[in-house]
Amino acid sequence: MDDHTRPPHASSSETQLLEDGKDGQCSEADVEANGKGDPPGSTVEEVVKTERLGSTAPASYKDIFRSFALMGWTAFGGPGAHIGLFYRLFVETKNWITSSVFAELVALGQCMPGPTSTQMSFAIGVAKKGVKGGLLSGMLFQYPGLLMMAGLGLLAAARALDDPVPVVDGFADGLAAGGVALIWGAVKNLTEKMCTEWEGKALCVITAVIAFYYQTAWLFPTLIVCGGLFTIVTRWKQSVDVHNADAHIDRFGLGMIGGGVLIVLWVVVLVLAIVLSSEISYDDSPPLHWFATFYETGSIIFGGGQVVLPLLLDRVVQTERVCLEDGAAAPPRSSEIEGTNCFEVEKADSWVTSKQFYAGLGLAQAMPGPLFNFSAYLGSVIAYRAGENFLVGVITCWLGLFGPGIILIFGILPFWGKFCSFQLYRRALPGLNASAVGLILASAFTMTFRVRANSSFPNATICIGILAYAVANLLQPRHHLLKILLAPIAVVMSGVLGIVAWATGMN
């Protein structure tokens, strides 16, 4: 089957409810009960009611389109901020998924290579409308940043963006502060709902401390697994009710056979990319080498965009060692190798220059959507410098970096839908969730300190973040639309305040 719903062990009453509400349509009883013909969960009152009953609100393709079309243009602040935005909109406001399922998806994304926020954008659509819903939600979340970064990459290749633009830096610093504020809102809400017992609170804190201190990408999935093992041991003798373990998930996408095919496809493409790029010279097929470089990188990265940046820098900025005689001037675009009279010098035919790389990195931080869209910028620059059509570079590099994570989320979701009903998994779930929240807590601290250190107005940046937190989390508007728009408004407001802080020379 192409679009699997809940497994057979769901109760008959749940199955009937699913059939009545499939494809985002409500039954006649729903219409009569609501009085206005709105789907259940379409008002704040219905959201509260369905949350209280432990169910979730349905969503049509139109609902997915409207939600993600706006979010794609306003999702500033990086993966942590995106997770906070998802939580506020799809858990608290729309009640599309429950808090526990949301935390499980975060943990699942952290245990796979690829960008977690991107994988969640696809998974949320899959959970409501299957594969088509996942493709719709995911691509709407990606494309604004993709288009903007591809165009800016073309400008950078023409040497228009080699030097940083101060007003853009101010805007980016403000956006970063707003994004961190959303992370803190998500941390507050998730800890209150996911860490209610002593094991969860302890695991959350311990995970956050270790993750913040070491900040090693491979450690993230290890900590989540350890959290799950801990609650398996502490709850080994407890009986777990798994009858309705998946009751809050409408669909899991492909069947297990289709999921297995995708996982095999990911491995086959990875092997072919490595083998072919080693056998075929760069001059004979530049796009092959671009794709192989980005696909390999996307297949081994845990921890998201911040982790992928140093790897990309080493792969796309090619250097060579040059040793000079004593007293000779250092060559341009070089860095000294400590303890020697040698320098690392950028090659003339480097895929991109370091100035282009860092200029694009600053722009990527100011764009909505995943930081992985930086690959579209790099693809434009690489293709332009190689004399190829820039679209070839954008497509090969973007698909290369995003491909592994997208393939894996569609491939693994069907298996997750199966094993989420196992008693062993249900015992591990509190630990998995608490550790995932701990990682988000650590990222909130990490990003707060990093944003302040990188800002040209550090104290004002913290003040902007406080204001954004207040707007997104403390205001309680009565109008449903305003409630949905609070997070985007807070982020955009932060960018504007960043420009004001830069223009007035604030500290």
Secondary structure, DSSP 8 states (H G I E B T S, - for coil): --SEES-TTS-HHHHHHHHHHGGG---HHHHHHHSS---TTSSHHHHHHHHHHT------HHHHHHHHHHHHHH--S-HHHHHHHHIIIIIIIS-SS-HHHHHHHHHHHHTSSS-HHHHHHHHHHHHHHHHHHHHHHHHHHHHHHHHHHHHHHHHHHTTSSSS--HHHHHHHHHHHHHHHHHHHHHHHHHHHHH--SHHHHHHHHHHHHHHHHH--TTHHHHHHHHHHHHHHHHTTTS----TTTTTT-SEEES-HHHHHHHHHHHHHHHHHHHHHHHHS-TTT-HHHHHHHHHHHHHHH--S-HHHHHHHHHHHHS-EEEEE--TT----SSEEE-TTSSEEEEE-TT-SS-HHHHHHHHHHHHHSSS-GGGHHHHHHHHHHHHHTS-HHHHHHHHHHHHHHHHHHHHHHHHHHHHHHTTSHHHHHHHHHHHHHHHHHHHHHHHHHHHHHHHH-SSHHHHHHHHHHHHIIIII---SSHHHHHHHHHHHHHHHHHHHHHHHHTT--
